[in-house]
Amino acid sequence: MTVAGLAAGVVAAFGLTRLLHAQLFGVKPSDPLTFTAVPPILLVVALAAACAPALRASRVDPLAALRHE
């Protein structure tokens, strides 16, 4: 889901930069640094946000969790 969202976001951002060209100061509408640096950063953040709770949940004993319910 993250990769699909990143792909859709990059396409939408690339399309919207042409509309917002007048409001971008000091940045080209299709700045290659931005379009190559931001998606990997967002991917790492999404993976960290998904892995941290999953690792914590994997340490719980299933029988103890069922007994608690």
Order of alpha helices (4+ residues) and beta strands (2+ residues): alpha-alpha-alpha
